[in-house]
Amino acid sequence: MIVTFLGHACVKLEQDGHSLIIDPFLSGNSLAAAAASEVEAEHILLTHGHGDHVGDTVAIAKRTGAQVVGTPELATFLGWQGVENTVGMNIGGTYDLGYAKVKMIQAFHSSGYTLDDEQRIVYLGMPTGLIITWGGLTILHAGDTGLFGDMKMIGERHDIDLAFLPIGDHFTMGPDDALTAAEWYKAKQVVPVHYDTFPPIRQNPAAYVSALEQKGIKGTVLKPGQRLEL
């Protein structure tokens, strides 16, 4: 499997001619490694409804025909924006993409889309994390979250090969809590995400990876555009 970090919390997974992308916030992201017009994917998976995660979903889905998977509220909202192929699912559920399966897990955060022109926020369901099983691999994308005790249960019930964990602090876990999360998830390898995009979430990912390694956990810093082969 080829894993590509595109910046912020956006990750692309590719294997055997299939591809999916998670939280495609590219336009308006100065650190993004691709333009929305360049991205191809069969599925777009969304963890929650904030603009820095929904991002370019509508544009990519309309251009490519990608199926969008998110909470029911988020799927309905995107349908109203002209996305024709959406699937609403919820925490605890699993959806078969045909080449992989995605399970929604809990995250502790908020979820709403801001309509600036209307000075209105649209509630878009609970925030989530994602567990993707594909070709014998299990990949966890924690979404935006703080530390919570059920990470231990998730780690006990799933053999996680790779975890994407936010380290930015302010809006999500910071490095210290993300270090504990990595231990609780029992991830074999961790890639930090959701940092440096905005001033309040600037972090030192190399220091975080060093702390992981002191705990016996493999950590990898991916700069936007860099790939990892599993």
C-alpha positions as CSV (number, residue, x, y, z in Angstrom):
1,M,0.0,0.0,0.0
2,I,1.1,3.5,-0.8
3,V,0.3,6.2,1.8
4,T,0.6,9.8,0.9
5,F,0.4,12.7,3.3
6,L,-1.1,15.7,1.5
7,G,-1.0,18.2,4.5
8,H,-3.0,19.0,7.6
9,A,-5.0,15.8,8.2
10,C,-5.4,14.8,4.6
11,V,-4.1,11.3,3.7
12,K,-4.4,9.3,0.5
13,L,-4.3,5.5,0.4
14,E,-3.6,3.5,-2.8
15,Q,-3.4,-0.2,-3.5
16,D,-4.1,-2.5,-6.4
17,G,-5.5,0.2,-8.6
18,H,-7.9,1.6,-5.9
19,S,-7.6,4.8,-4.0
20,L,-9.3,6.8,-1.2
21,I,-8.6,10.1,0.4
22,I,-9.4,11.3,3.9
23,D,-10.3,14.9,4.8
24,P,-9.2,16.7,1.6
25,F,-8.4,20.2,2.9
26,L,-6.2,21.5,0.1
27,S,-7.5,24.8,-1.2
28,G,-6.7,27.5,1.3
29,N,-4.1,25.3,2.9
30,S,-0.7,26.9,2.2
31,L,1.1,23.6,3.2
32,A,-1.0,21.3,0.9
33,A,1.0,19.2,-1.4
34,A,-1.6,19.0,-4.2
35,A,-4.4,21.0,-5.7
36,A,-7.9,19.8,-5.6
37,S,-8.0,19.6,-9.4
38,E,-5.1,17.1,-9.3
39,V,-6.6,14.6,-6.8
40,E,-8.2,11.4,-8.0
41,A,-10.0,9.0,-5.7
42,E,-12.8,6.4,-5.7
43,H,-13.9,7.4,-2.2
44,I,-13.6,10.4,0.1
45,L,-13.8,9.6,3.8
46,L,-14.7,12.4,6.2
47,T,-14.1,12.4,9.9
48,H,-16.2,15.4,10.7
49,G,-17.8,18.6,9.4
50,H,-15.2,21.3,10.0
51,G,-14.1,23.3,7.0
52,D,-10.4,22.2,7.4
53,H,-11.5,18.6,6.9
54,V,-14.5,18.8,4.5
55,G,-12.3,21.1,2.5
56,D,-12.5,20.4,-1.3
57,T,-14.8,17.4,-1.0
58,V,-17.6,18.9,-3.1
59,A,-15.3,19.9,-5.9
60,I,-13.4,16.6,-6.0
61,A,-16.6,14.5,-5.8
62,K,-18.3,16.4,-8.6
63,R,-15.2,16.1,-10.8
64,T,-14.3,12.5,-10.2
65,G,-17.6,10.9,-9.2
66,A,-16.0,9.7,-5.9
67,Q,-18.4,8.4,-3.3
68,V,-18.3,10.4,-0.1
69,V,-18.6,8.6,3.2
70,G,-19.4,10.5,6.5
71,T,-22.0,10.8,9.2
72,P,-25.6,10.9,8.1
73,E,-25.8,14.7,8.8
74,L,-22.7,15.4,6.8
75,A,-23.7,13.1,3.9
76,T,-27.1,14.9,3.7
77,F,-25.5,18.3,3.8
78,L,-23.1,17.5,1.0
79,G,-25.9,16.0,-1.0
80,W,-27.6,19.5,-0.8
81,Q,-24.3,20.9,-2.2
82,G,-24.7,18.8,-5.3
83,V,-22.7,15.7,-4.3
84,E,-24.6,12.9,-6.0
85,N,-23.0,9.8,-4.4
86,T,-22.9,9.9,-0.6
87,V,-23.2,7.3,2.2
88,G,-24.2,8.2,5.7
89,M,-23.0,6.0,8.5
90,N,-22.4,6.3,12.2
91,I,-20.1,5.4,15.0
92,G,-19.7,1.6,15.5
93,G,-20.8,0.9,11.9
94,T,-18.7,-0.6,9.1
95,Y,-19.1,0.1,5.4
96,D,-17.7,-2.1,2.6
97,L,-16.0,0.0,-0.1
98,G,-15.6,-3.1,-2.3
99,Y,-11.8,-3.2,-1.9
100,A,-11.6,-2.1,1.8
101,K,-13.8,-1.7,4.8
102,V,-14.1,1.4,6.9
103,K,-15.4,1.5,10.5
104,M,-16.3,4.6,12.3
105,I,-15.1,5.1,15.9
106,Q,-15.6,7.9,18.4
107,A,-13.6,11.0,18.6
108,F,-14.0,13.8,21.2
109,H,-14.2,17.1,19.3
110,S,-17.0,19.2,17.7
111,S,-18.5,19.1,14.2
112,G,-20.1,21.9,12.3
113,Y,-19.8,23.8,9.0
114,T,-19.6,27.6,9.2
115,L,-21.6,29.6,6.6
116,D,-19.9,33.0,6.9
117,D,-22.3,34.8,4.6
118,E,-25.2,33.7,6.7
119,Q,-23.4,34.0,10.0
120,R,-24.7,30.5,10.7
121,I,-23.1,27.2,11.8
122,V,-24.7,23.9,10.5
123,Y,-24.4,21.1,13.0
124,L,-23.1,18.0,11.2
125,G,-23.3,15.1,13.6
126,M,-20.7,13.6,15.9
127,P,-17.0,13.8,15.1
128,T,-15.4,10.5,14.3
129,G,-12.3,8.5,13.7
130,L,-11.8,5.9,11.1
131,I,-10.4,2.4,11.0
132,I,-9.7,1.1,7.5
133,T,-8.9,-2.5,6.9
134,W,-7.4,-3.2,3.4
135,G,-5.3,-6.0,2.1
136,G,-4.4,-7.4,5.5
137,L,-3.5,-3.9,6.9
138,T,-5.4,-1.9,9.6
139,I,-5.0,1.8,9.4
140,L,-6.4,4.2,12.0
141,H,-7.1,7.9,11.3
142,A,-8.1,9.4,14.7
143,G,-9.7,12.5,13.2
144,D,-9.7,15.5,15.4
145,T,-9.8,14.4,19.0
146,G,-8.7,14.8,22.6
147,L,-7.4,11.9,24.6
148,F,-10.1,9.5,25.9
149,G,-10.0,6.3,27.8
150,D,-11.7,4.1,25.2
151,M,-8.6,4.4,23.0
152,K,-7.4,1.5,25.1
153,M,-10.4,-0.6,24.1
154,I,-9.9,0.3,20.5
155,G,-6.3,-0.7,20.7
156,E,-7.2,-4.0,22.4
157,R,-9.8,-4.9,19.7
158,H,-7.9,-3.9,16.6
159,D,-4.4,-4.8,15.5
160,I,-3.4,-1.3,14.2
161,D,-0.5,-1.3,11.7
162,L,-0.5,2.5,11.2
163,A,-2.1,5.4,13.1
164,F,-2.5,9.0,12.1
165,L,-2.7,11.0,15.3
166,P,-3.2,14.8,15.6
167,I,-0.5,16.6,17.7
168,G,-1.3,20.2,17.1
169,D,-2.8,21.0,20.5
170,H,-5.2,23.9,20.9
171,F,-8.0,22.3,18.8
172,T,-6.9,18.6,19.4
173,M,-4.5,16.6,21.5
174,G,-1.0,18.0,21.9
175,P,2.1,15.9,21.7
176,D,2.0,14.6,25.3
177,D,-1.6,13.4,25.0
178,A,-0.9,12.0,21.5
179,L,2.0,10.0,23.0
180,T,-0.4,8.4,25.4
181,A,-2.9,7.8,22.6
182,A,-0.2,6.0,20.6
183,E,0.4,3.7,23.6
184,W,-3.3,3.1,24.2
185,Y,-4.0,2.4,20.5
186,K,-1.0,0.0,20.5
187,A,-0.2,1.2,17.0
188,K,2.9,-0.4,15.3
189,Q,3.7,2.9,13.6
190,V,2.4,6.4,14.1
191,V,2.4,9.4,11.7
192,P,1.6,12.8,13.3
193,V,-0.9,15.0,11.6
194,H,-2.9,18.2,12.2
195,Y,0.0,20.5,13.0
196,D,1.7,23.6,11.6
197,T,-1.1,24.6,9.3
198,F,-2.1,27.5,11.5
199,P,-0.1,29.5,14.1
200,P,-1.9,28.0,17.1
201,I,-1.0,24.4,16.2
202,R,2.7,24.8,15.4
203,Q,4.6,21.8,16.8
204,N,7.9,19.9,16.5
205,P,6.9,16.6,14.9
206,A,10.5,15.3,15.1
207,A,10.4,15.7,18.9
208,Y,7.1,13.8,19.0
209,V,8.6,11.0,16.9
210,S,11.6,10.9,19.2
211,A,9.3,10.5,22.2
212,L,7.5,7.7,20.5
213,E,10.7,5.9,19.8
214,Q,11.7,6.2,23.5
215,K,8.4,4.3,24.2
216,G,9.3,1.6,21.6
217,I,6.9,2.8,19.1
218,K,7.9,3.5,15.5
219,G,7.2,7.0,14.4
220,T,7.5,8.6,11.0
221,V,7.3,12.3,10.1
222,L,5.8,12.8,6.6
223,K,6.2,16.2,5.1
224,P,3.3,17.1,2.8
225,G,3.7,15.2,-0.4
226,Q,5.9,12.5,1.1
227,R,4.9,8.8,0.7
228,L,5.1,5.8,2.9
229,E,5.0,2.2,1.6
230,L,3.4,-0.5,3.8
